[in-house]
Amino acid sequence: MQPGEVTGLQYLIPSNLSAYANNFPMAQNNLPMVQLNQFSNPLHNFQGTTQIQDFNRHPCLSSYSTSDEADEQQQSLINERKQRRMISNRESARRSRMRKQKHLDELWSQVVWLRNENHQLIDKLNQVSDCHDKVVQENAQLKEQTSKLRQMLTELQVNSPYPNFREIEDITPNTPSES
């Protein structure tokens, strides 16, 4: 087989065309086999100009009109594919933008929810802190009152004419440990 090329289309031509001559009677009628071999061989010296002109006289074998039509068809296919690819790319980009927008909306929704949750936790923390401060104040007041009451009790026992009150000093009240 010998490689050949016509207007950008590559093909292979058998080196022995006579084996296929019976299957192609149209090529047999007007063109000698040598002429086909001349076109397939890029190193041929093109001495047979009359044969090339003879080839062009036959409208059914003219490669120019079919080549132009084939080129137009091929260009049309290429343009159609480009158009489909462009539309597909636009749709893909649109879907991508929609996915990104949806993701962005979900993230903003999550931000709003987290901020709300954060404010609620801060409010609860402030309430607990206020309660803690009140408990600490109340505890301090109770300790102060306990101290005053002990002081009063001690004074009563010392100044008491009754000996039984003096024995109460030895009894310690059950109070939780001071911190």
TORMARSE-861537 format. One record per residue: residue number from 1; residue in one letter; x, y, z of N, C-alpha, C in turn. Coordinates in Angstrom, 3 decimals. Example, Ala and Ser with C-alpha at 12.3 -4.5 7.8 and 13.67 -1.06 7.14 Angstrom:
BEGIN
    n  res        nX        nY        nZ       caX       caY       caZ        cX        cY        cZ
    1    A    13.190    -5.690     7.800    12.300    -4.500     7.800    13.200    -3.300     7.800
    2    S    12.850    -2.250     7.080    13.670    -1.060     7.140    12.900     0.030     7.870
This chain:
BEGIN
    n  res        nX        nY        nZ       caX       caY       caZ        cX        cY        cZ
    1    M     0.842    -1.179     0.000     0.000     0.000     0.000     0.886     1.240     0.000
    2    Q     0.429     2.267    -0.699     1.145     3.530    -0.768     0.263     4.610    -0.170
    3    P     0.829     5.492     0.673     0.002     6.557     1.240    -0.304     7.611     0.188
    4    G    -1.484     8.220     0.281    -1.874     9.282    -0.623    -2.649    10.336     0.134
    5    E    -2.824    11.522    -0.467    -3.538    12.600     0.217    -4.244    13.456    -0.822
    6    V    -5.543    13.737    -0.571    -6.316    14.637    -1.426    -6.968    15.660    -0.523
    7    T    -6.636    16.918    -0.669    -7.179    18.064     0.093    -7.286    17.762     1.581
    8    G    -6.205    17.289     2.162    -6.170    17.125     3.603    -6.705    15.789     4.091
    9    L    -7.245    14.931     3.232    -7.746    13.624     3.648    -6.698    12.579     3.288
   10    Q    -6.266    11.817     4.246    -5.259    10.803     3.979    -5.942     9.472     3.690
   11    Y    -5.344     8.695     2.813    -5.893     7.397     2.460    -4.750     6.522     1.980
   12    L    -5.018     5.220     1.821    -4.016     4.284     1.326    -4.479     3.736    -0.018
   13    I    -3.573     3.663    -0.981    -3.866     3.096    -2.298    -3.023     1.837    -2.436
   14    P    -3.635     0.733    -2.843    -2.841    -0.491    -3.033    -1.814    -0.286    -4.147
   15    S    -0.653    -0.868    -3.987     0.395    -0.710    -4.987     0.046    -1.448    -6.278
   16    N    -0.798    -2.457    -6.204    -1.211    -3.190    -7.392    -2.696    -2.939    -7.609
   17    L    -3.050    -1.953    -8.443    -4.446    -1.601    -8.688    -5.137    -2.562    -9.639
   18    S    -4.396    -3.327   -10.409    -5.023    -4.210   -11.387    -5.851    -5.290   -10.704
   19    A    -5.551    -5.625    -9.471    -6.329    -6.633    -8.749    -7.731    -6.135    -8.452
   20    Y    -7.926    -4.799    -8.378    -9.223    -4.218    -8.063    -9.937    -3.682    -9.301
   21    A    -9.342    -3.782   -10.463    -9.877    -3.172   -11.675   -11.239    -3.744   -12.053
   22    N   -11.487    -5.011   -11.814   -12.764    -5.618   -12.177   -13.907    -5.070   -11.341
   23    N   -13.637    -4.595   -10.166   -14.678    -4.085    -9.274   -15.035    -2.634    -9.545
   24    F   -14.228    -1.912   -10.323   -14.455    -0.498   -10.592   -14.453    -0.245   -12.101
   25    P   -15.544    -0.550   -12.800   -15.561    -0.420   -14.258   -15.490     1.035   -14.712
   26    M   -15.968     1.999   -13.967   -15.951     3.394   -14.380   -14.503     3.887   -14.494
   27    A   -13.664     3.507   -13.560   -12.265     3.906   -13.620   -11.559     3.212   -14.774
   28    Q   -12.020     2.017   -15.139   -11.404     1.261   -16.206   -11.690     1.873   -17.574
   29    N   -12.864     2.440   -17.757   -13.300     2.871   -19.076   -12.425     3.968   -19.655
   30    N   -12.150     5.005   -18.918   -11.515     6.177   -19.503   -10.113     6.472   -18.985
   31    L    -9.733     5.906   -17.864    -8.438     6.253   -17.281    -7.542     5.028   -17.216
   32    P    -6.355     5.166   -17.653    -5.433     4.034   -17.499    -4.971     3.937   -16.048
   33    M    -4.564     2.746   -15.636    -4.137     2.505   -14.262    -2.899     3.312   -13.909
   34    V    -2.077     3.581   -14.858    -0.853     4.329   -14.621    -1.181     5.725   -14.104
   35    Q    -2.259     6.286   -14.593    -2.630     7.640   -14.171    -2.951     7.662   -12.676
   36    L    -3.659     6.672   -12.154    -3.973     6.634   -10.728    -2.710     6.471    -9.901
   37    N    -1.790     5.674   -10.399    -0.536     5.510    -9.680     0.255     6.807    -9.664
   38    Q     0.133     7.618   -10.719     0.846     8.888   -10.755     0.341     9.817    -9.654
   39    F    -0.983     9.849    -9.412    -1.527    10.729    -8.371    -1.159    10.234    -6.980
   40    S    -1.044     8.915    -6.826    -0.768     8.385    -5.502     0.698     8.488    -5.130
   41    N     1.565     8.664    -6.088     2.992     8.741    -5.826     3.422    10.201    -5.778
   42    P     3.775    10.741    -4.607     4.156    12.144    -4.517     5.481    12.458    -5.212
   43    L     6.298    11.450    -5.509     7.598    11.683    -6.136     7.535    11.601    -7.666
   44    H     6.371    11.367    -8.228     6.227    11.252    -9.682     6.503    12.600   -10.332
   45    N     7.079    12.613   -11.528     7.518    13.866   -12.142     6.439    14.541   -12.981
   46    F     5.208    14.162   -12.916     4.062    14.794   -13.564     4.277    15.061   -15.067
   47    Q     4.779    14.097   -15.783     4.935    14.261   -17.224     3.615    14.061   -17.951
   48    G     2.677    13.405   -17.359     1.413    13.097   -18.034     0.392    14.187   -17.842
   49    T     0.614    15.398   -18.313    -0.336    16.497   -18.164    -1.590    16.250   -18.969
   50    T    -1.498    15.571   -20.076    -2.694    15.291   -20.875    -3.615    14.351   -20.129
   51    Q    -3.039    13.431   -19.378    -3.866    12.512   -18.610    -4.602    13.260   -17.500
   52    I    -3.961    14.235   -16.881    -4.612    15.017   -15.829    -5.744    15.822   -16.422
   53    Q    -5.515    16.408   -17.605    -6.584    17.161   -18.256    -7.727    16.235   -18.629
   54    D    -7.410    15.032   -19.099    -8.438    14.058   -19.445    -9.261    13.705   -18.208
   55    F    -8.625    13.605   -17.087    -9.317    13.305   -15.825   -10.306    14.405   -15.473
   56    N    -9.949    15.642   -15.708   -10.813    16.772   -15.376   -11.987    16.923   -16.335
   57    R   -11.921    16.349   -17.533   -13.018    16.481   -18.487   -14.228    15.666   -18.086
   58    H   -14.056    14.659   -17.314   -15.163    13.795   -16.907   -15.806    14.387   -15.656
   59    P   -17.071    14.860   -15.763   -17.692    15.524   -14.617   -17.914    14.592   -13.435
   60    C   -18.138    13.343   -13.689   -18.395    12.436   -12.571   -17.129    12.142   -11.789
   61    L   -15.969    12.332   -12.408   -14.716    12.044   -11.725   -14.005    13.303   -11.260
   62    S   -14.576    14.454   -11.487   -13.937    15.704   -11.104   -13.884    15.807    -9.587
   63    S   -12.695    16.000    -9.045   -12.543    16.072    -7.596   -12.773    17.474    -7.071
   64    Y   -12.799    18.474    -7.970   -12.928    19.850    -7.504   -14.312    20.121    -6.925
   65    S   -15.356    19.776    -7.641   -16.703    20.076    -7.132   -17.016    19.239    -5.910
   66    T   -16.681    17.966    -5.934   -16.955    17.128    -4.763   -16.052    17.519    -3.611
   67    S   -14.836    17.941    -3.919   -13.924    18.367    -2.868   -14.440    19.632    -2.192
   68    D   -14.941    20.584    -3.008   -15.508    21.808    -2.440   -16.728    21.497    -1.590
   69    E   -17.582    20.608    -2.112   -18.775    20.221    -1.346   -18.373    19.514    -0.061
   70    A   -17.375    18.639    -0.167   -16.901    17.927     1.020   -16.308    18.910     2.021
   71    D   -15.555    19.891     1.501   -14.986    20.910     2.389   -16.086    21.709     3.070
   72    E   -17.105    22.076     2.286   -18.222    22.832     2.867   -18.955    21.997     3.909
   73    Q   -19.160    20.707     3.559   -19.835    19.820     4.516   -19.003    19.668     5.782
   74    Q   -17.714    19.479     5.581   -16.832    19.324     6.736   -16.813    20.601     7.570
   75    Q   -16.739    21.741     6.905   -16.753    23.018     7.625   -18.077    23.201     8.352
   76    S   -19.169    22.801     7.683   -20.489    22.891     8.312   -20.550    22.012     9.557
   77    L   -20.006    20.793     9.456   -19.965    19.902    10.622   -19.116    20.499    11.738
   78    I   -17.974    21.062    11.353   -17.092    21.680    12.352   -17.806    22.840    13.039
   79    N   -18.472    23.683    12.232   -19.192    24.825    12.812   -20.329    24.364    13.711
   80    E   -21.028    23.312    13.272   -22.131    22.782    14.089   -21.606    22.243    15.416
   81    R   -20.485    21.525    15.357   -19.884    21.002    16.593   -19.432    22.138    17.505
   82    K   -18.833    23.178    16.896   -18.412    24.341    17.688   -19.611    24.983    18.370
   83    Q   -20.706    25.128    17.600   -21.921    25.744    18.146   -22.475    24.906    19.299
   84    R   -22.541    23.572    19.089   -23.041    22.694    20.158   -22.134    22.755    21.377
   85    R   -20.816    22.751    21.137   -19.864    22.827    22.250   -20.004    24.149    22.995
   86    M   -20.195    25.244    22.229   -20.362    26.559    22.843   -21.633    26.587    23.702
   87    I   -22.729    26.052    23.159   -23.988    26.006    23.919   -23.822    25.120    25.148
   88    S   -23.165    23.974    24.962   -22.934    23.068    26.087   -22.083    23.737    27.159
   89    N   -21.042    24.454    26.727   -20.183    25.156    27.685   -20.952    26.240    28.427
   90    R   -21.819    26.960    27.699   -22.632    27.993    28.354   -23.547    27.374    29.402
   91    E   -24.198    26.266    29.028   -25.093    25.590    29.975   -24.312    25.074    31.182
   92    S   -23.147    24.510    30.915   -22.309    24.013    32.006   -21.888    25.152    32.927
   93    A   -21.500    26.278    32.342   -21.108    27.445    33.148   -22.301    27.971    33.942
   94    R   -23.485    27.974    33.320   -24.694    28.432    34.021   -25.000    27.505    35.200
   95    R   -24.917    26.185    34.965   -25.156    25.237    36.060   -24.124    25.422    37.170
   96    S   -22.878    25.651    36.771   -21.816    25.879    37.754   -22.094    27.139    38.571
   97    R   -22.515    28.224    37.894   -22.851    29.462    38.616   -24.022    29.232    39.563
   98    M   -25.012    28.461    39.110   -26.174    28.188    39.969   -25.755    27.370    41.194
   99    R   -24.873    26.367    40.987   -24.383    25.575    42.120   -23.627    26.454    43.106
  100    K   -22.766    27.328    42.581   -22.000    28.227    43.451   -22.925    29.172    44.203
  101    Q   -23.938    29.700    43.506   -24.883    30.612    44.156   -25.660    29.879    45.246
  102    K   -26.082    28.647    44.954   -26.812    27.853    45.949   -25.917    27.594    47.163
  103    H   -24.666    27.238    46.896   -23.726    26.992    47.990   -23.505    28.258    48.806
  104    L   -23.365    29.399    48.122   -23.193    30.682    48.805   -24.416    31.004    49.660
  105    D   -25.616    30.768    49.113   -26.846    31.007    49.880   -26.902    30.114    51.118
  106    E   -26.508    28.845    50.950   -26.491    27.929    52.097   -25.493    28.402    53.155
  107    L   -24.335    28.869    52.708   -23.332    29.366    53.657   -23.838    30.602    54.396
  108    W   -24.503    31.535    53.669   -25.048    32.719    54.324   -26.131    32.322    55.321
  109    S   -26.947    31.354    54.956   -27.982    30.873    55.869   -27.340    30.301    57.133
  110    Q   -26.268    29.558    56.929   -25.554    28.985    58.071   -24.929    30.091    58.923
  111    V   -24.385    31.130    58.303   -23.801    32.261    59.043   -24.870    32.926    59.903
  112    V   -26.043    33.174    59.299   -27.139    33.814    60.043   -27.558    32.931    61.215
  113    W   -27.698    31.624    60.964   -28.102    30.704    62.030   -27.056    30.691    63.146
  114    L   -25.763    30.632    62.787   -24.698    30.602    63.794   -24.630    31.909    64.586
  115    R   -24.846    33.035    63.913   -24.867    34.314    64.636   -26.021    34.343    65.632
  116    N   -27.175    33.875    65.204   -28.336    33.822    66.093   -28.048    32.909    67.287
  117    E   -27.488    31.752    66.996   -27.128    30.808    68.059   -26.100    31.440    68.999
  118    N   -25.140    32.147    68.454   -24.113    32.818    69.245   -24.740    33.865    70.173
  119    H   -25.677    34.669    69.637   -26.352    35.679    70.464   -27.145    35.019    71.596
  120    Q   -27.806    33.920    71.284   -28.563    33.214    72.323   -27.628    32.683    73.409
  121    L   -26.497    32.127    73.003   -25.536    31.619    73.987   -24.951    32.753    74.829
  122    I   -24.691    33.896    74.201   -24.184    35.056    74.951   -25.228    35.519    75.961
  123    D   -26.499    35.561    75.542   -27.575    35.947    76.468   -27.650    34.983    77.649
  124    K   -27.573    33.677    77.365   -27.614    32.684    78.448   -26.409    32.847    79.369
  125    L   -25.244    33.075    78.783   -24.033    33.274    79.583   -24.173    34.503    80.474
  126    N   -24.725    35.586    79.926   -24.941    36.793    80.728   -25.917    36.526    81.871
  127    Q   -26.981    35.771    81.591   -27.948    35.445    82.644   -27.296    34.612    83.738
  128    V   -26.526    33.605    83.338   -25.844    32.759    84.327   -24.837    33.588    85.111
  129    S   -24.129    34.474    84.432   -23.161    35.331    85.110   -23.859    36.249    86.118
  130    D   -25.003    36.827    85.719   -25.769    37.670    86.647   -26.238    36.868    87.854
  131    C   -26.737    35.656    87.595   -27.180    34.799    88.708   -26.008    34.468    89.627
  132    H   -24.865    34.189    89.036   -23.681    33.882    89.839   -23.308    35.074    90.711
  133    D   -23.315    36.284    90.123   -22.992    37.493    90.892   -23.973    37.682    92.050
  134    K   -25.251    37.454    91.789   -26.262    37.591    92.847   -26.041    36.567    93.951
  135    V   -25.710    35.340    93.557   -25.458    34.292    94.558   -24.225    34.643    95.378
  136    V   -23.185    35.157    94.729   -21.972    35.547    95.456   -22.294    36.671    96.443
  137    Q   -23.096    37.653    96.018   -23.492    38.749    96.918   -24.312    38.219    98.093
  138    E   -25.270    37.376    97.771   -26.117    36.820    98.836   -25.285    35.994    99.800
  139    N   -24.339    35.239    99.263   -23.462    34.435   100.107   -22.634    35.337   101.024
  140    A   -22.129    36.436   100.491   -21.353    37.381   101.307   -22.228    37.980   102.404
  141    Q   -23.466    38.333   102.069   -24.386    38.880   103.080   -24.682    37.841   104.156
  142    L   -24.897    36.605   103.750   -25.176    35.547   104.733   -23.970    35.304   105.642
  143    K   -22.773    35.339   105.076   -21.574    35.166   105.896   -21.454    36.311   106.897
  144    E   -21.756    37.515   106.447   -21.703    38.676   107.340   -22.737    38.536   108.458
  145    Q   -23.935    38.120   108.108   -24.976    37.926   109.128   -24.577    36.821   110.098
  146    T   -23.986    35.745   109.559   -23.532    34.648   110.425   -22.478    35.149   111.398
  147    S   -21.578    35.940   110.907   -20.527    36.488   111.755   -21.115    37.383   112.848
  148    K   -22.083    38.224   112.506   -22.723    39.108   113.487   -23.479    38.299   114.535
  149    L   -24.178    37.272   114.055   -24.930    36.440   115.010   -23.988    35.706   115.966
  150    R   -22.869    35.232   115.494   -21.905    34.563   116.369   -21.352    35.556   117.398
  151    Q   -21.080    36.745   116.885   -20.577    37.788   117.789   -21.598    38.069   118.889
  152    M   -22.867    38.201   118.506   -23.923    38.464   119.497   -24.040    37.304   120.484
  153    L   -23.953    36.089   119.968   -24.061    34.913   120.830   -22.894    34.859   121.819
  154    T   -21.743    35.174   121.350   -20.574    35.178   122.221   -20.730    36.224   123.321
  155    E   -21.208    37.381   122.973   -21.412    38.441   123.961   -22.469    38.034   124.986
  156    L   -23.493    37.365   124.522   -24.542    36.917   125.445   -24.002    35.877   126.430
  157    Q   -23.185    34.995   125.946   -22.657    33.942   126.807   -21.696    34.512   127.853
  158    V   -20.904    35.458   127.460   -19.927    36.033   128.379   -20.642    36.843   129.464
  159    N   -21.622    37.565   129.080   -22.317    38.434   130.022   -23.498    37.748   130.720
  160    S   -23.707    36.521   130.450   -24.880    35.835   130.990   -24.632    35.410   132.441
  161    P   -25.654    35.591   133.288   -25.536    35.135   134.661   -25.775    33.631   134.772
  162    Y   -26.203    33.012   133.698   -26.507    31.575   133.740   -25.320    30.769   133.217
  163    P   -24.902    29.799   133.948   -23.740    29.012   133.556   -24.021    28.103   132.345
  164    N   -25.253    27.732   132.141   -25.573    26.843   131.002   -25.286    27.514   129.649
  165    F   -25.409    28.783   129.588   -25.128    29.493   128.332   -23.632    29.465   128.000
  166    R   -22.815    29.352   129.037   -21.379    29.335   128.773   -20.966    28.032   128.097
  167    E   -21.678    26.967   128.344   -21.343    25.676   127.733   -21.696    25.644   126.238
  168    I   -22.541    26.515   125.804   -22.937    26.548   124.389   -21.744    26.946   123.513
  169    E   -20.773    27.596   124.095   -19.581    27.998   123.333   -18.901    26.803   122.696
  170    D   -18.933    25.692   123.372   -18.237    24.503   122.880   -18.940    23.867   121.670
  171    I   -20.191    24.203   121.466   -20.946    23.636   120.336   -20.677    24.499   119.100
  172    T   -20.227    23.848   118.051   -19.968    24.584   116.804   -21.132    24.349   115.844
  173    P   -21.550    25.378   115.209   -22.675    25.214   114.272   -22.253    24.423   113.028
  174    N   -23.208    23.707   112.440   -22.953    22.938   111.207   -23.111    23.860   109.998
  175    T   -22.007    24.400   109.571   -22.032    25.296   108.406   -21.109    24.721   107.346
  176    P   -21.425    24.965   106.126   -20.525    24.479   105.067   -19.200    25.227   105.129
  177    S   -18.192    24.585   104.632   -16.855    25.198   104.687   -16.847    26.494   103.892
  178    E   -16.129    27.460   104.432   -16.065    28.779   103.802   -15.043    28.750   102.675
  179    S   -15.337    29.463   101.635   -14.395    29.468   100.519   -13.769    30.813   100.338
